[in-house]
Amino acid sequence: MLIFGYGIFPARVEGAAIGTASGWTLELILLLVFIYTQKTPLAANPLTFFSFDMPFFTRVLKTTLPALANEMFWSLGINHLQCHLRPYWHGCDCRDQCQRDH
């Protein structure tokens, strides 16, 4: 309905944006209602999200540091591949000539 612009709704990208934002808003409201009415473990006091606990932060950092390093080195490797080795993929003998031609 929103993508095609039926009724008062705008068509195309604007309608898709309105539909996406309203869908996410409805999902957030339903999740919050479910979490706090069913008393799930996620139903915490919102003020606890703004407190800082150094031991907890240290545990999280120790757990996530290997994944962070992996992502960083993967990104550096891909950038190196794209910037320095790509000219040779075209079968050029000279890197400068290949960069001018391609």
Biopython code that builds the backbone (N, CA, C, O; Angstrom):
import numpy as np
from Bio.PDB.StructureBuilder import StructureBuilder

atoms = [
    (1, "MET", "N", (0.817, -1.180, 0.000)),
    (1, "MET", "CA", (0.000, 0.000, 0.000)),
    (1, "MET", "C", (0.872, 1.259, 0.000)),
    (1, "MET", "O", (0.623, 2.184, -0.773)),
    (2, "LEU", "N", (1.882, 1.297, 0.857)),
    (2, "LEU", "CA", (2.689, 2.502, 0.949)),
    (2, "LEU", "C", (3.646, 2.648, -0.223)),
    (2, "LEU", "O", (3.933, 3.768, -0.645)),
    (3, "ILE", "N", (4.142, 1.547, -0.753)),
    (3, "ILE", "CA", (5.084, 1.636, -1.869)),
    (3, "ILE", "C", (4.382, 2.134, -3.128)),
    (3, "ILE", "O", (4.967, 2.902, -3.892)),
    (4, "PHE", "N", (3.153, 1.717, -3.356)),
    (4, "PHE", "CA", (2.440, 2.099, -4.571)),
    (4, "PHE", "C", (1.662, 3.397, -4.431)),
    (4, "PHE", "O", (1.120, 3.885, -5.422)),
    (5, "GLY", "N", (1.587, 3.972, -3.242)),
    (5, "GLY", "CA", (0.976, 5.275, -3.055)),
    (5, "GLY", "C", (-0.528, 5.300, -3.091)),
    (5, "GLY", "O", (-1.107, 6.202, -3.696)),
    (6, "TYR", "N", (-1.183, 4.343, -2.466)),
    (6, "TYR", "CA", (-2.643, 4.334, -2.427)),
    (6, "TYR", "C", (-3.155, 5.354, -1.416)),
    (6, "TYR", "O", (-2.589, 5.501, -0.333)),
    (7, "GLY", "N", (-4.202, 6.040, -1.764)),
    (7, "GLY", "CA", (-4.837, 6.981, -0.844)),
    (7, "GLY", "C", (-3.957, 8.183, -0.567)),
    (7, "GLY", "O", (-3.443, 8.816, -1.489)),
    (8, "ILE", "N", (-3.789, 8.490, 0.693)),
    (8, "ILE", "CA", (-3.034, 9.684, 1.088)),
    (8, "ILE", "C", (-1.529, 9.430, 1.167)),
    (8, "ILE", "O", (-0.759, 10.358, 1.416)),
    (9, "PHE", "N", (-1.107, 8.195, 0.958)),
    (9, "PHE", "CA", (0.305, 7.857, 1.117)),
    (9, "PHE", "C", (1.097, 8.197, -0.137)),
    (9, "PHE", "O", (0.611, 7.996, -1.250)),
    (10, "PRO", "N", (2.318, 8.713, 0.033)),
    (10, "PRO", "CA", (3.153, 8.993, -1.138)),
    (10, "PRO", "C", (3.680, 7.701, -1.751)),
    (10, "PRO", "O", (3.772, 6.675, -1.076)),
    (11, "ALA", "N", (4.021, 7.758, -3.020)),
    (11, "ALA", "CA", (4.467, 6.566, -3.738)),
    (11, "ALA", "C", (5.984, 6.417, -3.687)),
    (11, "ALA", "O", (6.707, 7.357, -3.355)),
    (12, "ARG", "N", (6.438, 5.239, -4.016)),
    (12, "ARG", "CA", (7.841, 4.873, -4.236)),
    (12, "ARG", "C", (8.672, 4.948, -2.962)),
    (12, "ARG", "O", (8.310, 4.369, -1.938)),
    (13, "VAL", "N", (9.792, 5.670, -3.035)),
    (13, "VAL", "CA", (10.765, 5.660, -1.944)),
    (13, "VAL", "C", (10.190, 6.247, -0.662)),
    (13, "VAL", "O", (10.429, 5.730, 0.429)),
    (14, "GLU", "N", (9.439, 7.317, -0.798)),
    (14, "GLU", "CA", (8.855, 7.948, 0.393)),
    (14, "GLU", "C", (7.886, 6.999, 1.091)),
    (14, "GLU", "O", (7.887, 6.890, 2.317)),
    (15, "GLY", "N", (7.068, 6.319, 0.309)),
    (15, "GLY", "CA", (6.126, 5.362, 0.885)),
    (15, "GLY", "C", (6.829, 4.183, 1.527)),
    (15, "GLY", "O", (6.415, 3.706, 2.584)),
    (16, "ALA", "N", (7.898, 3.712, 0.888)),
    (16, "ALA", "CA", (8.666, 2.610, 1.461)),
    (16, "ALA", "C", (9.326, 3.039, 2.769)),
    (16, "ALA", "O", (9.393, 2.260, 3.720)),
    (17, "ALA", "N", (9.810, 4.273, 2.815)),
    (17, "ALA", "CA", (10.433, 4.779, 4.040)),
    (17, "ALA", "C", (9.410, 4.892, 5.168)),
    (17, "ALA", "O", (9.694, 4.522, 6.307)),
    (18, "ILE", "N", (8.243, 5.394, 4.857)),
    (18, "ILE", "CA", (7.186, 5.509, 5.873)),
    (18, "ILE", "C", (6.764, 4.125, 6.349)),
    (18, "ILE", "O", (6.576, 3.907, 7.546)),
    (19, "GLY", "N", (6.616, 3.192, 5.413)),
    (19, "GLY", "CA", (6.233, 1.829, 5.791)),
    (19, "GLY", "C", (7.275, 1.153, 6.660)),
    (19, "GLY", "O", (6.932, 0.475, 7.628)),
    (20, "THR", "N", (8.554, 1.333, 6.322)),
    (20, "THR", "CA", (9.633, 0.735, 7.107)),
    (20, "THR", "C", (9.685, 1.332, 8.502)),
    (20, "THR", "O", (9.767, 0.602, 9.490)),
    (21, "ALA", "N", (9.638, 2.645, 8.586)),
    (21, "ALA", "CA", (9.713, 3.302, 9.895)),
    (21, "ALA", "C", (8.514, 2.952, 10.765)),
    (21, "ALA", "O", (8.669, 2.725, 11.965)),
    (22, "SER", "N", (7.330, 2.906, 10.185)),
    (22, "SER", "CA", (6.147, 2.562, 10.987)),
    (22, "SER", "C", (6.180, 1.094, 11.402)),
    (22, "SER", "O", (5.727, 0.756, 12.496)),
    (23, "GLY", "N", (6.705, 0.220, 10.553)),
    (23, "GLY", "CA", (6.839, -1.192, 10.926)),
    (23, "GLY", "C", (7.813, -1.380, 12.076)),
    (23, "GLY", "O", (7.540, -2.141, 13.004)),
    (24, "TRP", "N", (8.954, -0.689, 12.020)),
    (24, "TRP", "CA", (9.926, -0.784, 13.114)),
    (24, "TRP", "C", (9.360, -0.215, 14.415)),
    (24, "TRP", "O", (9.608, -0.749, 15.496)),
    (25, "THR", "N", (8.595, 0.876, 14.298)),
    (25, "THR", "CA", (7.992, 1.469, 15.491)),
    (25, "THR", "C", (6.985, 0.513, 16.118)),
    (25, "THR", "O", (6.967, 0.337, 17.336)),
    (26, "LEU", "N", (6.151, -0.101, 15.294)),
    (26, "LEU", "CA", (5.184, -1.070, 15.805)),
    (26, "LEU", "C", (5.891, -2.261, 16.445)),
    (26, "LEU", "O", (5.473, -2.739, 17.499)),
    (27, "GLU", "N", (6.960, -2.741, 15.813)),
    (27, "GLU", "CA", (7.717, -3.853, 16.386)),
    (27, "GLU", "C", (8.306, -3.483, 17.739)),
    (27, "GLU", "O", (8.253, -4.285, 18.672)),
    (28, "LEU", "N", (8.870, -2.278, 17.865)),
    (28, "LEU", "CA", (9.435, -1.827, 19.144)),
    (28, "LEU", "C", (8.366, -1.772, 20.226)),
    (28, "LEU", "O", (8.590, -2.221, 21.350)),
    (29, "ILE", "N", (7.221, -1.229, 19.892)),
    (29, "ILE", "CA", (6.128, -1.123, 20.884)),
    (29, "ILE", "C", (5.672, -2.508, 21.321)),
    (29, "ILE", "O", (5.498, -2.751, 22.515)),
    (30, "LEU", "N", (5.475, -3.422, 20.366)),
    (30, "LEU", "CA", (5.031, -4.776, 20.716)),
    (30, "LEU", "C", (6.079, -5.517, 21.561)),
    (30, "LEU", "O", (5.727, -6.221, 22.507)),
    (31, "LEU", "N", (7.360, -5.357, 21.220)),
    (31, "LEU", "CA", (8.411, -6.003, 22.014)),
    (31, "LEU", "C", (8.447, -5.466, 23.437)),
    (31, "LEU", "O", (8.558, -6.238, 24.389)),
    (32, "LEU", "N", (8.354, -4.152, 23.588)),
    (32, "LEU", "CA", (8.371, -3.575, 24.937)),
    (32, "LEU", "C", (7.162, -4.023, 25.753)),
    (32, "LEU", "O", (7.283, -4.337, 26.937)),
    (33, "VAL", "N", (5.999, -4.051, 25.111)),
    (33, "VAL", "CA", (4.797, -4.522, 25.813)),
    (33, "VAL", "C", (4.982, -5.969, 26.244)),
    (33, "VAL", "O", (4.689, -6.310, 27.390)),
    (34, "PHE", "N", (5.463, -6.826, 25.351)),
    (34, "PHE", "CA", (5.680, -8.229, 25.688)),
    (34, "PHE", "C", (6.713, -8.385, 26.802)),
    (34, "PHE", "O", (6.487, -9.133, 27.753)),
    (35, "ILE", "N", (7.829, -7.695, 26.693)),
    (35, "ILE", "CA", (8.916, -7.839, 27.670)),
    (35, "ILE", "C", (8.460, -7.431, 29.065)),
    (35, "ILE", "O", (8.755, -8.121, 30.041)),
    (36, "TYR", "N", (7.743, -6.316, 29.168)),
    (36, "TYR", "CA", (7.379, -5.828, 30.500)),
    (36, "TYR", "C", (6.092, -6.442, 31.044)),
    (36, "TYR", "O", (5.906, -6.465, 32.261)),
    (37, "THR", "N", (5.196, -6.941, 30.189)),
    (37, "THR", "CA", (4.006, -7.597, 30.721)),
    (37, "THR", "C", (4.288, -9.037, 31.127)),
    (37, "THR", "O", (3.682, -9.544, 32.070)),
    (38, "GLN", "N", (5.203, -9.701, 30.423)),
    (38, "GLN", "CA", (5.530, -11.099, 30.745)),
    (38, "GLN", "C", (6.646, -11.211, 31.780)),
    (38, "GLN", "O", (6.985, -12.319, 32.197)),
    (39, "LYS", "N", (7.219, -10.088, 32.203)),
    (39, "LYS", "CA", (8.298, -10.052, 33.207)),
    (39, "LYS", "C", (9.473, -10.940, 32.789)),
    (39, "LYS", "O", (9.959, -11.749, 33.580)),
    (40, "THR", "N", (9.925, -10.784, 31.543)),
    (40, "THR", "CA", (11.069, -11.547, 31.069)),
    (40, "THR", "C", (12.348, -11.002, 31.701)),
    (40, "THR", "O", (12.322, -9.917, 32.282)),
    (41, "PRO", "N", (13.463, -11.722, 31.604)),
    (41, "PRO", "CA", (14.723, -11.210, 32.169)),
    (41, "PRO", "C", (15.179, -9.896, 31.530)),
    (41, "PRO", "O", (15.989, -9.172, 32.110)),
    (42, "LEU", "N", (14.674, -9.593, 30.365)),
    (42, "LEU", "CA", (15.031, -8.332, 29.727)),
    (42, "LEU", "C", (14.311, -7.135, 30.336)),
    (42, "LEU", "O", (14.654, -5.992, 30.035)),
    (43, "ALA", "N", (13.332, -7.377, 31.175)),
    (43, "ALA", "CA", (12.560, -6.298, 31.775)),
    (43, "ALA", "C", (13.336, -5.683, 32.930)),
    (43, "ALA", "O", (12.989, -5.867, 34.097)),
    (44, "ALA", "N", (14.373, -4.963, 32.594)),
    (44, "ALA", "CA", (15.220, -4.318, 33.598)),
    (44, "ALA", "C", (14.806, -2.863, 33.754)),
    (44, "ALA", "O", (14.082, -2.306, 32.929)),
    (45, "ASN", "N", (15.278, -2.281, 34.815)),
    (45, "ASN", "CA", (15.064, -0.858, 35.024)),
    (45, "ASN", "C", (15.886, -0.107, 33.980)),
    (45, "ASN", "O", (17.096, -0.322, 33.903)),
    (46, "PRO", "N", (15.287, 0.758, 33.181)),
    (46, "PRO", "CA", (16.052, 1.452, 32.134)),
    (46, "PRO", "C", (17.235, 2.258, 32.661)),
    (46, "PRO", "O", (18.189, 2.487, 31.918)),
    (47, "LEU", "N", (17.203, 2.688, 33.902)),
    (47, "LEU", "CA", (18.319, 3.453, 34.442)),
    (47, "LEU", "C", (19.581, 2.603, 34.599)),
    (47, "LEU", "O", (20.685, 3.147, 34.631)),
    (48, "THR", "N", (19.434, 1.271, 34.698)),
    (48, "THR", "CA", (20.620, 0.425, 34.823)),
    (48, "THR", "C", (21.427, 0.387, 33.533)),
    (48, "THR", "O", (22.599, 0.012, 33.554)),
    (49, "PHE", "N", (20.829, 0.762, 32.423)),
    (49, "PHE", "CA", (21.567, 0.793, 31.168)),
    (49, "PHE", "C", (22.580, 1.929, 31.123)),
    (49, "PHE", "O", (23.509, 1.896, 30.316)),
    (50, "PHE", "N", (22.416, 2.917, 31.967)),
    (50, "PHE", "CA", (23.295, 4.078, 31.956)),
    (50, "PHE", "C", (24.354, 4.029, 33.052)),
    (50, "PHE", "O", (25.118, 4.982, 33.203)),
    (51, "SER", "N", (24.418, 2.955, 33.811)),
    (51, "SER", "CA", (25.466, 2.825, 34.825)),
    (51, "SER", "C", (26.685, 2.153, 34.202)),
    (51, "SER", "O", (26.554, 1.406, 33.232)),
    (52, "PHE", "N", (27.862, 2.412, 34.751)),
    (52, "PHE", "CA", (29.100, 1.858, 34.212)),
    (52, "PHE", "C", (29.722, 0.942, 35.248)),
    (52, "PHE", "O", (29.978, 1.353, 36.380)),
    (53, "ASP", "N", (29.964, -0.298, 34.857)),
    (53, "ASP", "CA", (30.555, -1.296, 35.736)),
    (53, "ASP", "C", (31.876, -1.754, 35.122)),
    (53, "ASP", "O", (31.875, -2.474, 34.123)),
    (54, "MET", "N", (33.007, -1.344, 35.710)),
    (54, "MET", "CA", (34.316, -1.630, 35.128)),
    (54, "MET", "C", (34.614, -3.129, 35.027)),
    (54, "MET", "O", (35.124, -3.554, 33.990)),
    (55, "PRO", "N", (34.325, -3.960, 36.044)),
    (55, "PRO", "CA", (34.590, -5.397, 35.878)),
    (55, "PRO", "C", (33.789, -6.024, 34.729)),
    (55, "PRO", "O", (34.308, -6.862, 33.992)),
    (56, "PHE", "N", (32.539, -5.619, 34.584)),
    (56, "PHE", "CA", (31.731, -6.128, 33.479)),
    (56, "PHE", "C", (32.304, -5.675, 32.134)),
    (56, "PHE", "O", (32.377, -6.459, 31.187)),
    (57, "PHE", "N", (32.705, -4.417, 32.058)),
    (57, "PHE", "CA", (33.298, -3.894, 30.832)),
    (57, "PHE", "C", (34.572, -4.655, 30.476)),
    (57, "PHE", "O", (34.811, -4.950, 29.305)),
    (58, "THR", "N", (35.391, -4.975, 31.479)),
    (58, "THR", "CA", (36.622, -5.733, 31.250)),
    (58, "THR", "C", (36.313, -7.124, 30.722)),
    (58, "THR", "O", (36.983, -7.596, 29.804)),
    (59, "ARG", "N", (35.307, -7.792, 31.289)),
    (59, "ARG", "CA", (34.915, -9.127, 30.800)),
    (59, "ARG", "C", (34.429, -9.077, 29.358)),
    (59, "ARG", "O", (34.784, -9.932, 28.547)),
    (60, "VAL", "N", (33.618, -8.076, 29.044)),
    (60, "VAL", "CA", (33.106, -7.928, 27.683)),
    (60, "VAL", "C", (34.253, -7.650, 26.716)),
    (60, "VAL", "O", (34.289, -8.204, 25.617)),
    (61, "LEU", "N", (35.185, -6.795, 27.121)),
    (61, "LEU", "CA", (36.317, -6.469, 26.267)),
    (61, "LEU", "C", (37.196, -7.689, 26.016)),
    (61, "LEU", "O", (37.642, -7.902, 24.889)),
    (62, "LYS", "N", (37.452, -8.490, 27.044)),
    (62, "LYS", "CA", (38.257, -9.705, 26.871)),
    (62, "LYS", "C", (37.560, -10.693, 25.940)),
    (62, "LYS", "O", (38.221, -11.413, 25.192)),
    (63, "THR", "N", (36.256, -10.731, 25.983)),
    (63, "THR", "CA", (35.509, -11.655, 25.131)),
    (63, "THR", "C", (35.483, -11.188, 23.684)),
    (63, "THR", "O", (35.610, -12.001, 22.768)),
    (64, "THR", "N", (35.322, -9.893, 23.468)),
    (64, "THR", "CA", (35.127, -9.381, 22.115)),
    (64, "THR", "C", (36.407, -8.962, 21.414)),
    (64, "THR", "O", (36.390, -8.740, 20.203)),
    (65, "LEU", "N", (37.516, -8.846, 22.132)),
    (65, "LEU", "CA", (38.762, -8.385, 21.525)),
    (65, "LEU", "C", (39.254, -9.285, 20.386)),
    (65, "LEU", "O", (39.706, -8.754, 19.372)),
    (66, "PRO", "N", (39.191, -10.616, 20.495)),
    (66, "PRO", "CA", (39.622, -11.435, 19.348)),
    (66, "PRO", "C", (38.776, -11.198, 18.098)),
    (66, "PRO", "O", (39.317, -11.148, 16.993)),
    (67, "ALA", "N", (37.482, -11.052, 18.249)),
    (67, "ALA", "CA", (36.624, -10.782, 17.086)),
    (67, "ALA", "C", (36.922, -9.403, 16.511)),
    (67, "ALA", "O", (36.923, -9.228, 15.293)),
    (68, "LEU", "N", (37.172, -8.433, 17.367)),
    (68, "LEU", "CA", (37.519, -7.093, 16.908)),
    (68, "LEU", "C", (38.819, -7.117, 16.109)),
    (68, "LEU", "O", (38.908, -6.507, 15.044)),
    (69, "ALA", "N", (39.830, -7.824, 16.625)),
    (69, "ALA", "CA", (41.107, -7.934, 15.917)),
    (69, "ALA", "C", (40.929, -8.658, 14.584)),
    (69, "ALA", "O", (41.516, -8.263, 13.577)),
    (70, "ASN", "N", (40.121, -9.713, 14.578)),
    (70, "ASN", "CA", (39.868, -10.445, 13.336)),
    (70, "ASN", "C", (39.239, -9.534, 12.287)),
    (70, "ASN", "O", (39.674, -9.538, 11.136)),
    (71, "GLU", "N", (38.247, -8.769, 12.650)),
    (71, "GLU", "CA", (37.587, -7.868, 11.714)),
    (71, "GLU", "C", (38.546, -6.791, 11.216)),
    (71, "GLU", "O", (38.529, -6.431, 10.039)),
    (72, "MET", "N", (39.382, -6.278, 12.121)),
    (72, "MET", "CA", (40.322, -5.238, 11.735)),
    (72, "MET", "C", (41.346, -5.771, 10.731)),
    (72, "MET", "O", (41.606, -5.123, 9.717)),
    (73, "PHE", "N", (41.930, -6.946, 11.000)),
    (73, "PHE", "CA", (42.933, -7.492, 10.093)),
    (73, "PHE", "C", (42.305, -7.931, 8.766)),
    (73, "PHE", "O", (42.939, -7.802, 7.719)),
    (74, "TRP", "N", (41.091, -8.438, 8.790)),
    (74, "TRP", "CA", (40.410, -8.797, 7.551)),
    (74, "TRP", "C", (40.193, -7.549, 6.693)),
    (74, "TRP", "O", (40.430, -7.572, 5.486)),
    (75, "SER", "N", (39.746, -6.469, 7.319)),
    (75, "SER", "CA", (39.520, -5.221, 6.603)),
    (75, "SER", "C", (40.819, -4.681, 6.016)),
    (75, "SER", "O", (40.843, -4.236, 4.869)),
    (76, "LEU", "N", (41.892, -4.717, 6.789)),
    (76, "LEU", "CA", (43.184, -4.263, 6.274)),
    (76, "LEU", "C", (43.640, -5.125, 5.101)),
    (76, "LEU", "O", (44.179, -4.601, 4.126)),
    (77, "GLY", "N", (43.433, -6.430, 5.182)),
    (77, "GLY", "CA", (43.825, -7.321, 4.104)),
    (77, "GLY", "C", (43.043, -7.067, 2.829)),
    (77, "GLY", "O", (43.618, -7.055, 1.740)),
    (78, "ILE", "N", (41.746, -6.863, 2.952)),
    (78, "ILE", "CA", (40.918, -6.582, 1.775)),
    (78, "ILE", "C", (41.316, -5.246, 1.151)),
    (78, "ILE", "O", (41.375, -5.124, -0.072)),
    (79, "ASN", "N", (41.590, -4.245, 1.992)),
    (79, "ASN", "CA", (42.024, -2.953, 1.456)),
    (79, "ASN", "C", (43.362, -3.083, 0.751)),
    (79, "ASN", "O", (43.558, -2.487, -0.309)),
    (80, "HIS", "N", (44.277, -3.841, 1.309)),
    (80, "HIS", "CA", (45.572, -4.066, 0.665)),
    (80, "HIS", "C", (45.379, -4.760, -0.674)),
    (80, "HIS", "O", (46.002, -4.391, -1.670)),
    (81, "LEU", "N", (44.531, -5.746, -0.694)),
    (81, "LEU", "CA", (44.261, -6.474, -1.925)),
    (81, "LEU", "C", (43.704, -5.545, -2.998)),
    (81, "LEU", "O", (44.144, -5.593, -4.147)),
    (82, "GLN", "N", (42.753, -4.710, -2.639)),
    (82, "GLN", "CA", (42.130, -3.809, -3.604)),
    (82, "GLN", "C", (43.079, -2.709, -4.074)),
    (82, "GLN", "O", (43.088, -2.361, -5.255)),
    (83, "CYS", "N", (43.869, -2.167, -3.166)),
    (83, "CYS", "CA", (44.698, -1.012, -3.514)),
    (83, "CYS", "C", (46.011, -1.397, -4.185)),
    (83, "CYS", "O", (46.482, -0.683, -5.070)),
    (84, "HIS", "N", (46.601, -2.500, -3.783)),
    (84, "HIS", "CA", (47.948, -2.796, -4.245)),
    (84, "HIS", "C", (48.043, -3.962, -5.223)),
    (84, "HIS", "O", (48.960, -3.995, -6.043)),
    (85, "LEU", "N", (47.141, -4.895, -5.157)),
    (85, "LEU", "CA", (47.260, -6.065, -6.019)),
    (85, "LEU", "C", (46.287, -6.057, -7.189)),
    (85, "LEU", "O", (46.450, -6.841, -8.123)),
    (86, "ARG", "N", (45.290, -5.201, -7.163)),
    (86, "ARG", "CA", (44.286, -5.172, -8.221)),
    (86, "ARG", "C", (44.862, -4.881, -9.601)),
    (86, "ARG", "O", (44.413, -5.486, -10.575)),
    (87, "PRO", "N", (45.847, -3.973, -9.732)),
    (87, "PRO", "CA", (46.380, -3.720, -11.081)),
    (87, "PRO", "C", (46.944, -4.966, -11.749)),
    (87, "PRO", "O", (46.915, -5.063, -12.976)),
    (88, "TYR", "N", (47.442, -5.897, -11.001)),
    (88, "TYR", "CA", (48.030, -7.091, -11.586)),
    (88, "TYR", "C", (46.977, -8.090, -12.071)),
    (88, "TYR", "O", (47.312, -9.027, -12.796)),
    (89, "TRP", "N", (45.720, -7.908, -11.686)),
    (89, "TRP", "CA", (44.664, -8.824, -12.118)),
    (89, "TRP", "C", (44.398, -8.703, -13.612)),
    (89, "TRP", "O", (43.886, -9.636, -14.231)),
    (90, "HIS", "N", (44.743, -7.557, -14.195)),
    (90, "HIS", "CA", (44.471, -7.341, -15.610)),
    (90, "HIS", "C", (45.589, -7.867, -16.495)),
    (90, "HIS", "O", (45.523, -7.731, -17.717)),
    (91, "GLY", "N", (46.605, -8.460, -15.906)),
    (91, "GLY", "CA", (47.716, -9.003, -16.673)),
    (91, "GLY", "C", (48.732, -7.957, -17.081)),
    (91, "GLY", "O", (49.473, -8.168, -18.041)),
    (92, "CYS", "N", (48.789, -6.836, -16.382)),
    (92, "CYS", "CA", (49.737, -5.783, -16.720)),
    (92, "CYS", "C", (51.113, -6.113, -16.146)),
    (92, "CYS", "O", (51.235, -6.734, -15.091)),
    (93, "ASP", "N", (52.143, -5.679, -16.872)),
    (93, "ASP", "CA", (53.499, -5.845, -16.364)),
    (93, "ASP", "C", (53.879, -4.694, -15.449)),
    (93, "ASP", "O", (54.661, -4.867, -14.514)),
    (94, "CYS", "N", (53.328, -3.526, -15.720)),
    (94, "CYS", "CA", (53.699, -2.341, -14.952)),
    (94, "CYS", "C", (52.469, -1.820, -14.223)),
    (94, "CYS", "O", (51.411, -1.618, -14.819)),
    (95, "ARG", "N", (52.627, -1.614, -12.958)),
    (95, "ARG", "CA", (51.501, -1.190, -12.136)),
    (95, "ARG", "C", (51.013, 0.201, -12.531)),
    (95, "ARG", "O", (49.805, 0.429, -12.595)),
    (96, "ASP", "N", (51.931, 1.138, -12.797)),
    (96, "ASP", "CA", (51.537, 2.503, -13.151)),
    (96, "ASP", "C", (50.782, 2.534, -14.477)),
    (96, "ASP", "O", (49.785, 3.242, -14.612)),
    (97, "GLN", "N", (51.251, 1.780, -15.434)),
    (97, "GLN", "CA", (50.581, 1.737, -16.736)),
    (97, "GLN", "C", (49.178, 1.155, -16.591)),
    (97, "GLN", "O", (48.235, 1.632, -17.222)),
    (98, "CYS", "N", (49.042, 0.131, -15.765)),
    (98, "CYS", "CA", (47.736, -0.507, -15.574)),
    (98, "CYS", "C", (46.764, 0.452, -14.914)),
    (98, "CYS", "O", (45.581, 0.466, -15.257)),
    (99, "GLN", "N", (47.245, 1.256, -13.967)),
    (99, "GLN", "CA", (46.352, 2.210, -13.302)),
    (99, "GLN", "C", (45.899, 3.303, -14.256)),
    (99, "GLN", "O", (44.785, 3.810, -14.128)),
    (100, "ARG", "N", (46.746, 3.674, -15.211)),
    (100, "ARG", "CA", (46.343, 4.681, -16.195)),
    (100, "ARG", "C", (45.334, 4.105, -17.186)),
    (100, "ARG", "O", (44.398, 4.788, -17.601)),
    (101, "ASP", "N", (45.535, 2.844, -17.558)),
    (101, "ASP", "CA", (44.691, 2.241, -18.591)),
    (101, "ASP", "C", (43.338, 1.792, -18.066)),
    (101, "ASP", "O", (42.360, 1.797, -18.814)),
    (102, "HIS", "N", (43.257, 1.408, -16.816)),
    (102, "HIS", "CA", (42.000, 0.833, -16.293)),
    (102, "HIS", "C", (41.404, 1.796, -15.331)),
    (102, "HIS", "O", (40.344, 1.527, -14.766)),
]
sb = StructureBuilder()
sb.init_structure("model")
sb.init_model(0)
sb.init_chain("A")
sb.init_seg("    ")
for serial, (resi, resn, name, xyz) in enumerate(atoms, 1):
    if name == "N":
        sb.init_residue(resn, " ", resi, " ")
    sb.init_atom(name, np.array(xyz, "f"), 0.0, 1.0, " ", f" {name:<3s}", serial, name[0])
structure = sb.get_structure()
